[in-house]
Amino acid sequence: MKPQLPIQRDDEHVVVKFRPRTSAHPPSRREEPAAANAEPAANDLSRYERSRDEPDDFRHRMLANIAALAFTMALTVIGIWLAISIADLRKTQDCVLMGRRDCARISAMPHS
């Protein structure tokens, strides 16, 4: 017995042509006299560039990197602690919902 293939009609398959989007106001090469006093475009990053003659502030960059690393490590530790706490609470809640009475964790303190 041969497997039955679905009947395909030619009008079911449509190829959609890709048309790139164009902006409403394409950029022009000519500068308008009124636009000369206007602020630069929003995506212009030249204001963040440094000249090659300006020295690199290595100390400031390293302090910023250390601060970012410390912040990332703190977030990681807090995330791990939170996950462990939620898991412990879930275990305790499951124990209580099963009707058991010995669910509370008792910490053994050594006698001094």
Number of C-alpha atoms within 10 A of each C-alpha: 3 4 5 6 6 6 6 8 7 7 6 6 8 7 5 6 6 6 6 6 6 7 7 6 6 7 7 7 6 7 8 10 8 7 10 9 8 9 7 12 7 6 6 8 9 8 7 7 7 10 7 7 6 7 8 10 8 9 9 10 11 11 11 12 12 12 12 12 12 12 12 12 12 12 12 12 12 12 12 12 12 12 12 12 12 12 12 13 12 12 13 17 12 13 15 14 10 10 9 11 9 10 14 10 8 7 6 6 6 5 4 3
